[in-house]
Amino acid sequence: MITIIKKGTPRDEIKRRLDKIISKKTSSNILKYAGKLKTVIDPVEYQKQMRDEWQ
């Protein structure tokens, strides 16, 4: 989304436009998924194995 702010626009109007843009982008909260993935392998060890494959 593009917002054009012209010279002389009041600060209240600028803040209102920016708040409108920011509120649309932060609609999803990824923290609700934290700790939900159950694995039998250690994630750090898996990451090391994946990195080693490229060498």
Buried (B, 14 or more C-beta within 10 A) or exposed (E): EEEEEEEEEEEEEEEEBEEEEEEEEEEEEEEEEEEEEEEEEEEEEEEEEEEEEEE
